[in-house]
């Protein structure tokens, strides 16, 4: 651990509804403080787990704030952490346009003052009101230029529909001008065919990769890689195996179902290139990144398939994990005989530095 730098590319914070309420503009601020279930919509109807959890996960039922996060990083040996929300993973489901704008801005201000200004090891990803793309552009610019955010998180499922939709292109145009990161993150699992499963474990297991597969498909087949060449696209918390699945499926399906595309707005392959080649090319160019955890049996194989360049170590703290599990997962990477030292350096820190432009 001492020989290699570690950057947590996908940690989480627990929102403080009362503190966020204080950053809301008038008249919302005066009407508050707002409870969490009024500030943000629920993730879905599926996040009700009745059973055992890993001891100490979710903070052991205790609050986790910047002090606890700093202690966790010092204990585990993490040099920096990029923070994503928990309840606000559902912010893309807010239906009131003005409320969505107000909440996104308040969250970003709260994140900046509560975390980024407290410990230089913290990095932030902004929320933007995709419910109103014009306002989302304004907030993305403010968050990156004024608050130092590394980019924005977009929920893999939201009320705007698929992430490659044309009405979202102004957001990507601004991200292209800023040269910042866009990270897709799961958490809302409804509408993916899992709605009536009677056990939560498979919902959690499948919901995240399903969402990432949808997002990558939408980005790739709508030609966003070419339209916005300065954007770096991240796909987080789905593991690595889903990437191998889509590389196989995209090739076969595209070769047997090619759209006419008279406006030439969709995927444009180079001569002799397959979709899997296209994805690997953009991985090598530093355009596509994938979050991974340490204890993934297919990580070394995925590195052989696409190279080490896309994979970013993610702790997911303080959700389902505790410090001991994070140390174990880091140990799995460090002790792997199938990964070279250069692979380990890339996965543990180098790729995160390229994606987030530290």
C-alpha positions, -999 to +999 in steps of 0.1 A: +000+000+000+028+024+008+044+019-026+013+027-046-010+057-046-047+050-041-075+073-053-111+064-046-130+071-078-165+065-064-172+071-027-205+083-013-216+108+012-247+109+033-267+141+026-277+164+055-312+176+045-313+204+070-279+217+060-287+215+023-320+233+030-300+263+042-285+268+008-318+268-010-329+301-026-360+320-016-388+312-012-378+276-006-353+283+022-378+302+043-403+273+039-377+249+053-358+232+066-370+203+044-369+166+054-350+143+032-382+127+018-394+162+008-361+174-005-355+144-028-377+117-042-371+080-032-347+059-053-375+035-061-399+011-044-372-017-043-347-003-018-363-021+012-338-047+025-349-068+054-320-090+064-283-090+074-258-063+064-220-063+066-211-051+102-202-014+101-217-008+066-238+023+061-219+038+090-232+011+114-263+032+116-244+063+128-239+095+109-210+096+084-197+131+076-165+147+065-147+138+098-156+101+095-147+102+058-113+117+065-107+090+092-117+063+068-092+075+041-064+077+066-072+042+079-074+025+045-046+045+029-066+065+003-050+097-010-081+113-024-118+105-029-143+116-054-177+119-037-211+110-051-245+113-034-267+087-017-303+098-016-296+123-043-288+095-067-325+100-074-323+137-082-331+130-118-366+120-108-376+154-094-406+165-115-409+202-105-384+221-128-377+250-104-373+227-074-349+205-094-328+237-102-329+248-066-320+215-051-291+208-075-276+242-068-281+238-030-265+204-030-235+216-049-230+245-025-234+222+005-209+197-010-184+225-016-186+241+018-190+209+039-164+187+021-143+203-005-133+232+017-127+210+047-102+184+034-082+189+002-084+151-003-121+154-012-132+160-048-167+166-059-191+158-088-219+182-093-256+176-097-272+195-126-310+199-132-313+178-164-350+184-161-342+217-177-312+213-200-306+251-204-304+255-166-283+224-164-257+240-187-256+271-164-252+250-133-225+228-148-205+258-158-208+273-123-200+241-105-169+234-126-155+270-128-165+284-095-167+254-072-140+233-087-162+202-094-146+176-116-177+173-137-213+161-132-231+129-123-261+119-143-284+092-130-285+061-153-324+062-150-342+095-149-373+113-161-355+126-192-352+091-206-320+076-223-289+097-218-281+101-255-314+119-261-309+149-284-325+174-259-296+166-235-269+175-261-266+211-249-253+197-216-227+177-234-217+207-255-210+226-224-191+197-209-171+195-241-162+232-238-152+227-202-133+195-209-149+179-178-161+144-169-196+130-171-202+100-149-233+078-151-243+063-118-270+038-109-291+035-078-326+037-091-335+002-102-371+005-112-381+002-149-354-023-156-375-055-155-367-060-118-398-044-103-415-075-090-385-095-078-391-107-043-355-106-030-333-075-029-299-090-035-305-098-072-321-063-076-289-047-063-267-071-083-284-066-117-298-030-114-264-013-115-249-031-145-282-029-164-282+009-160-246+011-172-252-011-202-281+012-212-260+043-208-230+031-228-254+019-255-270+053-257-237+072-258-221+049-284-249+044-308-260+080-308-225+091-318-218+112-287-182+102-287-176+120-320-199+149-313-182+158-280-146+148-283-134+166-251-159+148-228-147+119-208-175+094-200-176+073-168-198+043-160-197+036-123-207+009-098-217-018-122-184-039-119-165-049-150-182-080-164-211-060-181-185-043-203-174-077-217-210-087-223-219-056-243-187-058-264-199-092-276-235-083-280-230-049-297-208-065-325-234-091-335-264-070-332-250-040-351-237-061-379-272-075-385-292-044-378-275-013-393-296+018-393-298+039-425-290+071-406-296+096-435-287+125-412-255+108-401-262+115-364-256+080-352-225+058-346-199+062-373-174+033-375-140+036-393-135+013-423-132-023-411-140-014-375-164-033-353-183-017-324-160-035-299-130-021-317-146+014-316-151+011-278-116-001-273-103+027-294-120+053-272-108+035-241-072+038-254-079+075-261-090+081-226-126+087-233-143+058-216-138+048-179-154+020-158-156+018-121-144-014-105-140-029-070-111-049-058-127-083-054-138-089-090-129-122-105-130-109-140-109-078-135-076-094-148-094-109-178-111-075-185-076-059-185-065-085-210-095-078-232-095-040-233-063-030-214-059-014-179-069+021-191-106+023-182-108+008-148-111+030-117-110+016-082-141+025-062-147+019-025-185+026-024-179+036+012-199+040+034-226+020+016-225-018+017-188-019+028-167-011+058-130-002+062-119-039+066-136-049+034-120-020+015-086-030+027-093-066+016-104-054-019-073-033-022-052-063-011-068-084-038-056-060-065-021-056-050-016-093-046-029-103-080-002-121-100-023-116-132-019-078-130+014-060-137+026-032-115+017-008-143-019-023-143-022-018-106-009+018-107-034+026-134-064+010-116-056+023-082-049+059-091-037+067-126-070+062-144-089+083-118-064+111-123-070+110-160-108+108-158-112+135-132-083+156-144-068+161-109 
